[in-house]
């Protein structure tokens, strides 16, 4: 349950600029981040926060790889150099 709280904290950081800036500034100090989370009603320890970061980054990597695969499978239209464009009709 506490890893879930840490994941909720990371999700809150995406939405709240104050939490996000504190997270960025204190990323090497998990004790401060855990204290900040407690102020927002989420209780977890440094180990759970580390696990949450690992889960979060793994999910981001998975999402990115799926997005890249979908984009690379899209057909790319080919246009030949010097190909004449049709003239617009003047009616």
C-alpha positions, 0 to 999 in steps of 0.5 A, spaced: 500 500 500 505 504 501 508 504 494 501 505 491 502 512 496 508 513 493 506 512 486 500 517 488 505 522 490 509 522 483 502 523 480 500 529 484 507 532 482 505 531 475 499 536 476 502 540 482 507 545 480 510 546 487 510 539 489 514 538 482 519 543 483 520 540 490 521 533 487 526 536 482 530 540 488 530 534 493 531 528 488 537 526 492 533 527 499 528 522 500 527 524 507 524 531 505 520 528 499 517 523 504 515 529 509 512 533 503 508 527 502 506 526 509 503 533 509 499 531 503 496 525 506 500 520 503 505 516 508 511 512 505 518 511 506 524 512 502 524 504 500 517 505 497 519 511 494 525 508 490 520 502 488 515 507 485 520 511 481 522 504 478 515 503 476 514 510 474 520 510 469 518 502 467 511 504 465 514 511 461 519 506 457 513 502 456 509 507 453 514 510 449 516 504 446 509 503 444 508 510 441 515 509 437 512 502 434 506 505 432 509 511 429 514 507 425 508 503 423 504 509 419 505 509 412 509 514 409 507 518 403 512 518 397 513 524 393 517 524 387 522 530 386 520 534 380 513 531 380 508 536 377 502 539 381 495 539 378 493 546 377 487 549 380 481 549 376 478 556 375 471 555 374 
